Amino acid sequence: MGSLPKDTHKYAFAMVEAARIMPADRAEKLDHIKQLRFNVQLKNLRKRINRRIT
């Protein structure tokens, strides 16, 4: 999955892959999926902060 260009795509595909074998709420608790979600949220927060400053 290293070829995916955006963190949102990585997160979405990781969730789909994990949800095939377990419920989605349990899949979101996996460490690698938590890290992907955190990266997406942090990127969006930085964009929002930068818009307010400029």
C-alpha positions as CSV (number, residue, x, y, z in Angstrom):
1,M,0.0,0.0,0.0
2,G,3.0,2.3,-0.2
3,S,2.0,3.4,-3.7
4,L,-1.1,5.2,-2.6
5,P,-0.6,9.0,-3.0
6,K,-2.8,10.3,-0.2
7,D,-3.2,9.3,3.5
8,T,-7.0,9.4,3.1
9,H,-6.7,6.6,0.5
10,K,-4.3,4.6,2.7
11,Y,-6.8,4.9,5.6
12,A,-9.8,4.0,3.4
13,F,-8.2,0.9,1.9
14,A,-6.8,-0.2,5.3
15,M,-10.3,0.0,6.8
16,V,-11.8,-1.9,3.9
17,E,-9.2,-4.6,4.1
18,A,-9.6,-4.9,7.9
19,A,-13.4,-4.8,7.8
20,R,-13.5,-7.9,5.6
21,I,-12.3,-10.0,8.5
22,M,-13.6,-8.1,11.6
23,P,-16.3,-5.5,12.5
24,A,-15.4,-1.9,11.6
25,D,-15.3,-0.7,15.2
26,R,-12.7,-3.3,16.0
27,A,-10.8,-2.5,12.9
28,E,-10.5,1.2,13.9
29,K,-8.8,0.1,17.1
30,L,-5.8,-1.4,15.2
31,D,-2.6,0.5,15.8
32,H,-1.7,1.0,12.1
33,I,-5.2,2.2,11.3
34,K,-5.2,4.6,14.3
35,Q,-1.9,6.0,13.0
36,L,-3.3,6.5,9.5
37,R,-6.4,8.3,10.9
38,F,-4.3,10.5,13.1
39,N,-2.2,11.5,10.1
40,V,-5.3,12.4,8.1
41,Q,-6.7,14.4,11.0
42,L,-3.5,16.2,11.6
43,K,-3.1,17.2,8.0
44,N,-6.7,18.6,7.9
45,L,-6.0,20.5,11.1
46,R,-2.9,22.1,9.7
47,K,-4.8,23.1,6.6
48,R,-7.5,24.7,8.7
49,I,-5.1,26.6,10.8
50,N,-3.1,27.9,7.8
51,R,-6.3,29.2,6.2
52,R,-7.1,31.2,9.3
53,I,-3.7,32.7,9.5
54,T,-3.3,33.8,5.8
